[in-house]
């Protein structure tokens, strides 16, 4: 079995942090991010489904704050939004709407929480 390319080995922690998968050159699909080394594709980065990624982030924050986001106090909801923001939740498409639904607040409220952060 051939050794994994050093670029793929180096990117393993990045892929894990993103919830992504590294694939070898022969498994790269059209929707993967090609990883090139000296002009040659050596593998790919397969990102997770965006909805699944946001759902996982919300679940992590719910576990951390001790329950469903909708049942939290205003201060805890602000803390939850800050945690989600720090973890990149708002990089996902439609994330503000999805987070607002999870919190039981409006999109406007989520934007206010984000803008109130120092």
Beta strands, then each sheet from edge to edge (+ up, - down):
strand 1: 21-24
strand 2: 33-37
strand 3: 40-46
sheet 1: 1+ 3- 2+
end
